Amino acid sequence: MQRIQSKEYFDAVQAYFVNHKDPARVYTFLLNTLWTDKYKLSEKMYYQRVNMLEMTDNCVSFYTGTECTLVLCSNLENRNSN
């Protein structure tokens, strides 16, 4: 499982999800955004077939079947860690 903490990406995914409820489309949108920004992901991530997502106030979890493959969080909890 890969974990990404970014308020910018989380907000973009939340906004995209409003009009596109399909988990696979939301996952593809996120991967394309990360690719455009040259964010390093394992190549395996691009071949995952996501069929479910779970959204909370601060995180989006993407699942392939019952396995969580990617978690995107808004990064609020680690602001004072420096």
Secondary structure, DSSP 8 states (H G I E B T S, - for coil): -EEEE-HHHHHHHHHHHHH---HHHHHHHHHHHHHHTT----GGGGG----EEEE-SSEEEEEETTEEEEEEE--GGGTT--
